[in-house]
C-alpha cells in the first residue's frame, strides 16, 4: 500500500507541474489586464471572439484541473470541498503570477479551474463508491 500512496503523490506533483507548465509557460502578451467580473471574459469569448475558440477555452480551463481534483481526493483523502478550495487557490496564485509577468489575470479562469477541480473530486468520490459497491455485489453473488 505504501507504493500506491507514493505513486499517488508522484502523480499529484506531476499534475501540478503540468498545470504550471501549461499556464505559466507561455510568453507575455502585453495584455497586462485584470478581469474581476465573473462571466465577463467567457461571454466575450463566446460572442465576440467566436464560439469555437471560446468553447475550447472554457472546456480547456475546466479539463486542465479535473485530474487535480481526482488526485487530491484519491491521494490525500481530501473532501471534494477542500479539493475545490485547493484548486481555486492554485488557480488564483497562477493568475497573480500571470499578471506579474505581463499577462492578463482573469477571475473566470479561477472559477473554471475550480469547477474542474470540483468535477474531478466528484468523479473520485463516485468512482470510490462504485468500486465499493461492485465489491459488495461480487460478494453477494458469490464471485469472490
N, C-alpha and C positions, 0 to 999 in steps of 0.2 A: 504494500500500500504506500510505502514511503516513496517508491519510484514513480507511482502515479501522481502523487502530490507534487513531486519535484517537476515532473513533466508539465503539470498544470501551471506551476509558477513560471516555467520557461515559456510556455505558450502565452501566458498573460504578459510577460515582459516583451516578448516578440510582437504581440498585438499592439502594445503601447508604442513600441519603436516604429512599427509600420504606420500607425496613425500620425506620429510626429513627423515621419519622413514624408508622408503624403500631404500633410497640411503646412509644414514649415519648409519643405524642401524646394519650393518654388521661389523664383526671384521676385523682388519688389516690383510692383506695377505702377507705383506712383499714386495709387488711389488712397492716400492717407486719410481715410474717412471712417466715421463711426455711425452705425445704424442702431439705435436703441428702440425703434418702433417695431414691435413684434408683427411679423407678417408682411412688412413693407417690401423687403427685398424679394421675398418669394413671389408676391403679387407682381412686382416689376419684372421679374424674370419670366414669369408665366405669360404676361401680357405684352410687355414691351420688347424684351429680348427675343422671345419666341417660346412656345410651349415645349418644344422638344428639348432645348437647352435648359430651360427652367426645370422641367421634369427630371432630367438627368442630374441636375444639381441637387434637387430636393431628395430624390431617391439615393443618390450617392452619399449625401450627408447623413442620411438615416442608416444606410447599409454599412458605412465605414465603422460605426460604433456598435453594431449588433454583436460581432464577436466579443467585444469588450464586455458587454452585458452578460453574455453566456459564461465567459471565463470568470468574471467577478463572482457570479452566483455559484458556479460549479466548483471553482478552485478555492475561493475564500469562504464560501458558505454565507456570503452576504445576502441580505434580503433584497428583493427587487428594488425597494425604495432606496436603500443605501447604495446599491449599484448605480441606480439612476442619478443620484446625487453625485457620486464619484465621477460618472461620465460627464455630467454637466460641469463639474469643477475642472476636469481635464480640458474640456472644450473651451470654457471661459479663459483658462490660462493660455491656451493656444491662441485664442482671439486677441488677448493682450499682447502676446509676443508678435503676432502678425501686425498689429498696429505699430508696435515699436520698431519693426523692421521696414516700415513704409508701405504696408498693405492695409486693406480695409478690414475693419473689425465689425462683426455683424451679430446681433442678438439672435437672428433667425438661425444662424449656424449652430449656436449653442442649443437652441430649442430643438432643432432637428437632430443634433448629435445626442442630446438627452433622450429623445424619443427612440433613437436607435438602441441606446443602452437599455431603455425600458423594454423594448421588444425582445432584445437578446436575453435579458433577465427572465422575462415571461416564458420564453422558449425553453430556457434551462429548467425552470420550475415545472413546466408542463412535461418536459422530457423525463425528469426525475419521477414525477408522479406516474407517468405511463410505464416507466421501467419497473416501478414498484408493483403496479397492478398487473403487469404481464407476469411478473414472478409469482404473484399470488394466484393468478389464473392457472399457470402451469402446475402449481402445487395442487390446486383444487381438482384439476383434471388428470392428475397422476402423471404428468410429463416430466417430473423431476425424480 
